[in-house]
Amino acid sequence: MQTITVSSPSKGTFLLSGELNRANVNGCWPTSVADIKQATSQQPVVLDLKGISHIDTAGLAWIINLLRDCKSQNIQFTLRHVPETLINLAKISDVEGFLPLQ
């Protein structure tokens, strides 16, 4: 099992790397909203998924929950380098319109 790591290569951008799946999504980036809130001078914040090697429906649910939590804090962000797997899962789940794709 590979863990998920989060780095910030530039202000307002967060790069996720690893596997975002049911095996590790619960411990994934526990300070996500706080970290994103600190970067809100850069609107919208960018969540870059270029480093994601595997994602499943739990990963999709985690992203949707992150979107909800950020929206409640008036934080906007976009998704960049979205894996085709995530787009397909979103289409199948009929939530593609919720994803702020760049």
DSSP file (Angstrom, degrees, kcal/mol; ACC not computed):
  #  RESIDUE AA STRUCTURE BP1 BP2  ACC     N-H-->O    O-->H-N    N-H-->O    O-->H-N    TCO  KAPPA ALPHA  PHI   PSI    X-CA   Y-CA   Z-CA
    1    1 A M              0   0    0      0, 0.0     2,-0.4     0, 0.0     0, 0.0   0.000 360.0 360.0 360.0 129.4    0.0    0.0    0.0
    2    2 A Q        -     0   0    0      1,-0.0    17,-0.2     0, 0.0     2,-0.1  -0.800 360.0-135.4 -98.3 140.6    1.3    3.4   -1.0
    3    3 A T        -     0   0    0     -2,-0.4    16,-0.5    15,-0.1     2,-0.4  -0.391  18.5-111.0 -88.5 171.3    0.5    6.4    1.1
    4    4 A I  E     -A   18   0A   0     14,-0.2     2,-0.3    20,-0.2    25,-0.2  -0.850  30.4-165.9-102.1 137.6   -0.6    9.8   -0.2
    5    5 A T  E     -A   17   0A   0     12,-2.6    12,-2.3    -2,-0.4     2,-0.4  -0.924   6.0-154.0-122.7 152.1    1.7   12.8    0.2
    6    6 A V  E     +A   16   0A   0     -2,-0.3     2,-0.3    10,-0.2    10,-0.2  -0.990  17.0 170.9-126.4 128.8    0.9   16.5   -0.2
    7    7 A S  E     -A   15   0A   0      8,-2.1     8,-3.0    -2,-0.4     3,-0.1  -0.892  28.4-138.8-129.9 164.5    3.4   19.1   -1.2
    8    8 A S  E     +     0   0A   0     -2,-0.3     6,-0.2     6,-0.2     3,-0.1  -0.787  20.6 175.4-125.7  87.9    3.1   22.8   -2.1
    9    9 A P  E    S+     0   0A   0      0, 0.0     2,-0.3     0, 0.0    -1,-0.1   0.737  74.4   9.3 -67.8 -21.7    5.4   23.5   -5.0
   10   10 A S  E >  S-A   13   0A   0      3,-0.6     3,-2.3    -3,-0.1     2,-0.1  -0.981  99.9 -74.5-151.8 159.8    4.1   27.0   -5.3
   11   11 A K  T 3  S+     0   0    0     -2,-0.3     3,-0.1     1,-0.3    28,-0.0  -0.325 119.0  12.3 -59.7 126.7    1.9   29.3   -3.3
   12   12 A G  T 3  S+     0   0    0      1,-0.2    34,-3.1    -2,-0.1     2,-0.4   0.458 107.0 102.9  87.0   1.3   -1.7   28.3   -3.7
   13   13 A T  E <   -Ab  10  46A   0     -3,-2.3    -3,-0.6    32,-0.2     2,-0.5  -0.969  47.9-169.7-120.8 132.9   -0.9   25.0   -5.3
   14   14 A F  E     - b   0  47A   0     32,-2.8    34,-3.1    -2,-0.4     2,-0.6  -0.986   8.7-155.7-122.1 124.5   -1.1   21.6   -3.6
   15   15 A L  E     -Ab   7  48A   0     -8,-3.0    -8,-2.1    -2,-0.5     2,-0.4  -0.883   5.3-157.8-103.6 119.9    0.3   18.5   -5.3
   16   16 A L  E     -A    6   0A   0     32,-2.7    35,-1.0    -2,-0.6     2,-0.4  -0.814  13.7-177.7 -96.2 136.7   -1.1   15.1   -4.3
   17   17 A S  E     +Ab   5  51A   0    -12,-2.3   -12,-2.6    -2,-0.4     2,-0.3  -0.986  40.3  25.1-134.9 144.5    1.1   12.1   -5.0
   18   18 A G  E    S-Ab   4  52A   0     33,-2.6    35,-2.8    -2,-0.4    36,-1.0  -0.799  99.8 -23.9 111.7-151.4    0.5    8.4   -4.4
   19   19 A E  E     - b   0  54A   0    -16,-0.5     2,-0.8    -2,-0.3    36,-0.2  -0.897  42.5-165.4-107.6 126.1   -2.7    6.4   -4.2
   20   20 A L  E     + b   0  55A   0     34,-2.9    36,-1.5    -2,-0.5    39,-0.4  -0.809  46.3 120.7-109.1  88.1   -5.9    8.0   -3.2
   21   21 A N  S >> S-     0   0    0     -2,-0.8     4,-2.0    34,-0.2     3,-1.6  -0.799  79.6 -80.5-143.4-179.6   -8.1    5.0   -2.4
   22   22 A R  T 34 S+     0   0    0      1,-0.3     4,-0.3    -2,-0.2    -2,-0.0   0.734 119.2  64.8 -62.9 -21.9  -10.1    3.3    0.3
   23   23 A A  T 34 S+     0   0    0      1,-0.2    -1,-0.3     2,-0.1    -3,-0.0   0.787 124.0   9.6 -71.6 -26.5   -6.9    1.9    1.9
   24   24 A N  T X4 S+     0   0    0     -3,-1.6     3,-0.6     2,-0.1     4,-0.3   0.399  95.8  99.6-135.1   3.5   -5.5    5.3    2.8
   25   25 A V  G >< S+     0   0    0     -4,-2.0     3,-1.1     1,-0.2    -3,-0.1   0.828  77.7  63.6 -66.4 -30.5   -8.1    8.0    2.2
   26   26 A N  G 3  S+     0   0    0     -4,-0.3    -1,-0.2     1,-0.3    -2,-0.1   0.848 110.2  37.5 -64.2 -33.0   -9.1    8.2    5.9
   27   27 A G  G <  S+     0   0    0     -3,-0.6     2,-0.4     2,-0.0    -1,-0.3   0.324  89.1 128.8 -97.6   8.1   -5.6    9.4    7.0
   28   28 A C  S <  S-     0   0    0     -3,-1.1     4,-0.2    -4,-0.3   -23,-0.1  -0.509  84.8 -32.4 -74.2 120.5   -5.2   11.6    3.9
   29   29 A W    >   -     0   0    0     -2,-0.4     3,-1.8   -25,-0.2    -1,-0.2   0.858  64.4-171.5  43.3  65.8   -4.1   15.1    4.5
   30   30 A P  T 3  S+     0   0    0      0, 0.0     3,-0.2     0, 0.0     4,-0.1   0.707  83.5  49.5 -63.4 -19.7   -5.9   15.7    7.9
   31   31 A T  T 3> S+     0   0    0      1,-0.2     4,-3.0     2,-0.1     5,-0.3   0.055  75.7 124.5-103.4  24.9   -5.1   19.4    7.8
   32   32 A S  H <> S+     0   0    0     -3,-1.8     4,-2.7     1,-0.2     5,-0.2   0.903  72.8  42.4 -55.1 -52.5   -6.4   19.9    4.3
   33   33 A V  H  > S+     0   0    0     -3,-0.2     4,-2.7     1,-0.2    -1,-0.2   0.901 116.3  49.2 -66.4 -39.2   -8.9   22.7    4.8
   34   34 A A  H  > S+     0   0    0      2,-0.2     4,-1.7     1,-0.2    -1,-0.2   0.921 113.3  47.0 -64.3 -43.1   -6.6   24.6    7.2
   35   35 A D  H  X S+     0   0    0     -4,-3.0     4,-0.8     1,-0.2    -2,-0.2   0.913 114.7  46.4 -64.0 -42.3   -3.7   24.3    4.8
   36   36 A I  H >< S+     0   0    0     -4,-2.7     3,-0.9    -5,-0.3    -2,-0.2   0.897 108.4  56.1 -66.7 -40.0   -5.9   25.5    1.9
   37   37 A K  H >< S+     0   0    0     -4,-2.7     3,-1.4     1,-0.3    -1,-0.2   0.867 102.7  55.6 -61.6 -36.0   -7.4   28.3    4.0
   38   38 A Q  H 3< S+     0   0    0     -4,-1.7     3,-0.4     1,-0.3    -1,-0.3   0.765 107.9  50.3 -65.6 -24.5   -3.9   29.6    4.6
   39   39 A A  T X< S+     0   0    0     -3,-0.9     3,-2.2    -4,-0.8    -1,-0.3   0.267  74.8 112.0 -96.2  11.4   -3.3   29.8    0.8
   40   40 A T  T <   +     0   0    0     -3,-1.4    -1,-0.2     1,-0.3    -2,-0.1   0.575  56.6  79.3 -69.8  -6.5   -6.6   31.7    0.1
   41   41 A S  T 3  S+     0   0    0     -3,-0.4     2,-0.8     1,-0.2    -1,-0.3   0.764  90.6  62.3 -66.7 -20.3   -4.7   34.8   -1.0
   42   42 A Q  S <  S-     0   0    0     -3,-2.2    -1,-0.2     4,-0.0     4,-0.1  -0.876  95.7-140.8-102.7  98.7   -4.3   32.8   -4.2
   43   43 A Q  S    S+     0   0    0     -2,-0.8    34,-0.1     1,-0.2     2,-0.1  -0.914  79.3  28.4-111.1 136.1   -7.8   32.2   -5.5
   44   44 A P  S    S-     0   0    0      0, 0.0    33,-0.3     0, 0.0    -1,-0.2   0.658  88.1-140.5 -77.7 155.0   -8.7   29.8   -6.7
   45   45 A V  E     - c   0  77A   0     31,-2.6    33,-2.5    -2,-0.1     2,-0.5  -0.484  18.3-131.3 -70.7 146.6   -6.4   27.3   -5.0
   46   46 A V  E     -bc  13  78A   0    -34,-3.1   -32,-2.8    31,-0.2     2,-0.7  -0.909  14.0-163.0-108.8 127.0   -5.1   24.6   -7.3
   47   47 A L  E     -bc  14  79A   0     31,-3.1    33,-2.2    -2,-0.5     2,-0.6  -0.924  16.9-158.9-104.8 105.8   -5.3   20.9   -6.3
   48   48 A D  E     -bc  15  80A   0    -34,-3.1   -32,-2.7    -2,-0.7     3,-0.3  -0.768  16.3-177.2 -94.0 120.8   -2.9   19.2   -8.7
   49   49 A L  E >   +     0   0A   0     31,-3.0     3,-1.8    -2,-0.6    32,-0.1   0.135  47.1 117.0-102.6  18.8   -3.4   15.5   -9.1
   50   50 A K  E 3  S+     0   0A   0      1,-0.3    -1,-0.2    30,-0.2   -33,-0.1   0.829  75.6  51.1 -56.8 -35.0   -0.5   14.9  -11.4
   51   51 A G  E 3  S+b   17   0A   0    -35,-1.0   -33,-2.6    -3,-0.3     2,-0.5   0.384  78.7 117.3 -88.0   4.5    1.2   12.6   -8.9
   52   52 A I  E <   +b   18   0A   0     -3,-1.8   -33,-0.2   -35,-0.3     3,-0.1  -0.620  35.9 178.6 -77.0 120.4   -1.8   10.3   -8.3
   53   53 A S  E     +     0   0A   0    -35,-2.8     2,-0.3    -2,-0.5   -34,-0.2   0.695  69.7  12.6 -94.1 -22.1   -1.0    6.8   -9.4
   54   54 A H  E     +b   19   0A   0    -36,-1.0   -34,-2.9     2,-0.0     2,-0.3  -0.970  61.7 176.1-155.3 138.1   -4.3    5.2   -8.4
   55   55 A I  E     +b   20   0A   0     -2,-0.3   -34,-0.2   -36,-0.2     2,-0.2  -0.996   4.2 179.2-142.6 143.3   -7.7    6.5   -7.4
   56   56 A D     >  -     0   0    0    -36,-1.5     4,-2.0    -2,-0.3     3,-0.4  -0.613  52.6 -74.5-128.5-169.0  -11.0    4.8   -6.6
   57   57 A T  H  > S+     0   0    0      1,-0.3     4,-2.6     2,-0.2     5,-0.1   0.811 129.2  57.5 -64.0 -29.1  -14.5    5.8   -5.5
   58   58 A A  H  > S+     0   0    0      2,-0.2     4,-2.2     1,-0.2    -1,-0.3   0.890 106.7  49.5 -66.3 -37.8  -13.3    6.5   -2.0
   59   59 A G  H  > S+     0   0    0     -3,-0.4     4,-2.2   -39,-0.4    -2,-0.2   0.902 110.4  50.2 -65.1 -41.3  -10.8    9.0   -3.5
   60   60 A L  H  X S+     0   0    0     -4,-2.0     4,-2.4     2,-0.2    -2,-0.2   0.928 110.9  49.1 -61.0 -45.6  -13.6   10.6   -5.5
   61   61 A A  H  X S+     0   0    0     -4,-2.6     4,-2.6     1,-0.2    -2,-0.2   0.890 109.0  53.4 -62.2 -39.1  -15.7   10.9   -2.3
   62   62 A W  H  X S+     0   0    0     -4,-2.2     4,-2.3     2,-0.2    -1,-0.2   0.919 109.8  47.7 -61.8 -43.5  -12.8   12.4   -0.5
   63   63 A I  H  X S+     0   0    0     -4,-2.2     4,-2.4     2,-0.2    -2,-0.2   0.916 111.7  49.7 -64.2 -42.9  -12.3   15.1   -3.2
   64   64 A I  H  X S+     0   0    0     -4,-2.4     4,-2.3     1,-0.2    -2,-0.2   0.902 111.7  48.7 -63.6 -40.5  -16.1   15.8   -3.2
   65   65 A N  H  X S+     0   0    0     -4,-2.6     4,-2.7     2,-0.2    -1,-0.2   0.885 109.7  52.0 -66.2 -37.6  -16.0   16.2    0.6
   66   66 A L  H  X S+     0   0    0     -4,-2.3     4,-2.6     2,-0.2     5,-0.2   0.911 108.9  50.9 -62.8 -42.0  -13.0   18.4    0.4
   67   67 A L  H  X S+     0   0    0     -4,-2.4     4,-2.7     2,-0.2    -2,-0.2   0.931 111.5  47.8 -58.5 -46.5  -14.9   20.6   -2.1
   68   68 A R  H  X S+     0   0    0     -4,-2.3     4,-2.0     2,-0.2    -2,-0.2   0.928 112.6  47.9 -61.2 -46.7  -17.9   20.8    0.3
   69   69 A D  H  X S+     0   0    0     -4,-2.7     4,-0.6     1,-0.2    -1,-0.2   0.889 113.8  47.1 -64.4 -39.2  -15.7   21.7    3.3
   70   70 A C  H ><>S+     0   0    0     -4,-2.6     5,-2.7     1,-0.2     3,-1.0   0.904 109.0  54.3 -68.3 -40.9  -13.8   24.3    1.3
   71   71 A K  H ><5S+     0   0    0     -4,-2.7     3,-1.8     1,-0.3    -2,-0.2   0.883 103.0  56.8 -60.6 -37.6  -17.1   25.8   -0.1
   72   72 A S  H 3<5S+     0   0    0     -4,-2.0    -1,-0.3     1,-0.3    -2,-0.2   0.727 109.5  46.4 -66.7 -19.3  -18.4   26.1    3.5
   73   73 A Q  T <<5S-     0   0    0     -3,-1.0    -1,-0.3    -4,-0.6    -2,-0.2   0.220 119.6-111.5-101.8  11.2  -15.3   28.3    4.2
   74   74 A N  T < 5S+     0   0    0     -3,-1.8     2,-0.5     1,-0.2    -3,-0.2   0.847  70.4 144.7  58.4  37.6  -15.7   30.3    1.0
   75   75 A I      < -     0   0    0     -5,-2.7     2,-0.4    -8,-0.1    -1,-0.2  -0.923  33.2-160.9-107.6 127.1  -12.6   28.8   -0.5
   76   76 A Q        +     0   0    0     -2,-0.5   -31,-2.6    -3,-0.1     2,-0.3  -0.856  15.9 167.0-104.8 140.8  -12.6   28.1   -4.2
   77   77 A F  E     -c   45   0A   0     -2,-0.4     2,-0.3   -33,-0.3   -31,-0.2  -0.991  21.5-143.8-148.1 161.3  -10.2   25.7   -5.9
   78   78 A T  E     -c   46   0A   0    -33,-2.5   -31,-3.1    -2,-0.3     2,-0.5  -0.850  18.6-123.8-119.8 157.8   -9.7   24.0   -9.2
   79   79 A L  E     -cd  47 101A   0     21,-3.4    23,-2.0    -2,-0.3     2,-0.3  -0.862  26.6-168.7-101.4 134.1   -8.4   20.5  -10.0
   80   80 A R  E     +c   48   0A   0    -33,-2.2   -31,-3.0    -2,-0.5   -30,-0.2  -0.923  64.6  13.2-123.2 149.2   -5.5   20.2  -12.4
   81   81 A H  S    S-     0   0    0     -2,-0.3    -1,-0.2     1,-0.2    20,-0.0   0.923  79.2-169.1  54.4  50.2   -4.0   17.1  -14.1
   82   82 A V        -     0   0    0     -3,-0.2    -1,-0.2     1,-0.1   -32,-0.1  -0.556  22.2-117.5 -74.1 125.1   -7.1   15.1  -13.2
   83   83 A P    >>  -     0   0    0      0, 0.0     4,-1.8     0, 0.0     3,-0.6  -0.318  16.0-124.0 -62.4 144.8   -6.5   11.4  -13.9
   84   84 A E  H 3> S+     0   0    0      1,-0.2     4,-2.6     2,-0.2     5,-0.2   0.842 111.6  61.7 -57.2 -34.4   -8.8    9.8  -16.6
   85   85 A T  H 3> S+     0   0    0      1,-0.2     4,-2.5     2,-0.2    -1,-0.2   0.909 103.3  48.8 -59.3 -42.8   -9.8    7.3  -14.0
   86   86 A L  H <> S+     0   0    0     -3,-0.6     4,-2.5     2,-0.2    -1,-0.2   0.909 110.5  50.3 -65.3 -42.0  -11.2   10.0  -11.8
   87   87 A I  H  X S+     0   0    0     -4,-1.8     4,-2.2     2,-0.2    -2,-0.2   0.923 112.0  48.0 -61.8 -43.7  -13.1   11.6  -14.6
   88   88 A N  H  X S+     0   0    0     -4,-2.6     4,-2.6     2,-0.2    -2,-0.2   0.905 111.5  49.6 -64.3 -41.8  -14.6    8.2  -15.5
   89   89 A L  H  X S+     0   0    0     -4,-2.5     4,-2.3     1,-0.2    -1,-0.2   0.901 110.8  50.6 -62.9 -40.1  -15.6    7.5  -11.9
   90   90 A A  H  <>S+     0   0    0     -4,-2.5     5,-2.8     2,-0.2     6,-0.9   0.894 111.0  48.6 -65.1 -39.8  -17.2   10.9  -11.7
   91   91 A K  H ><5S+     0   0    0     -4,-2.2     3,-1.0     3,-0.2    -2,-0.2   0.940 112.6  47.4 -64.2 -47.1  -19.2   10.2  -14.9
   92   92 A I  H 3<5S+     0   0    0     -4,-2.6    -2,-0.2     1,-0.3    -1,-0.2   0.879 115.4  45.8 -61.3 -38.5  -20.3    6.8  -13.7
   93   93 A S  T 3<5S-     0   0    0     -4,-2.3    -1,-0.3    -5,-0.2    -2,-0.2   0.469 110.0-124.9 -84.3  -2.6  -21.3    8.3  -10.3
   94   94 A D  T < 5S+     0   0    0     -3,-1.0    -3,-0.2    -4,-0.4    -4,-0.1   0.866  82.8 108.8  60.0  40.2  -23.1   11.3  -12.0
   95   95 A V    >>< +     0   0    0     -5,-2.8     3,-1.9    -6,-0.1     4,-0.6   0.194  31.6 113.0-124.4  13.1  -21.0   13.8  -10.1
   96   96 A E  G >4 S+     0   0    0     -6,-0.9     3,-1.2     1,-0.3    -5,-0.1   0.848  73.2  61.1 -56.2 -35.7  -18.8   15.1  -12.9
   97   97 A G  G 34 S+     0   0    0      1,-0.2    -1,-0.3    -7,-0.2    -2,-0.1   0.677  96.5  61.0 -67.2 -17.0  -20.5   18.5  -12.7
   98   98 A F  G <4 S+     0   0    0     -3,-1.9    -1,-0.2    -8,-0.1    -2,-0.2   0.685  84.6  91.7 -80.9 -18.8  -19.3   18.9   -9.1
   99   99 A L  S << S-     0   0    0     -3,-1.2     2,-1.8    -4,-0.6   -21,-0.1  -0.667  71.8-142.7 -85.8 123.0  -15.6   18.8  -10.1
  100  100 A P        -     0   0    0      0, 0.0   -21,-3.4     0, 0.0     2,-0.2  -0.583  31.5-170.5 -82.3  81.8  -14.0   22.1  -10.8
  101  101 A L  B      d   79   0A   0     -2,-1.8   -21,-0.2   -23,-0.2    -2,-0.0  -0.452 360.0 360.0 -80.1 144.8  -11.8   20.9  -13.6
  102  102 A Q              0   0    0    -23,-2.0   -22,-0.1    -2,-0.2    -1,-0.1   0.346 360.0 360.0-113.4 360.0   -9.0   23.1  -15.1
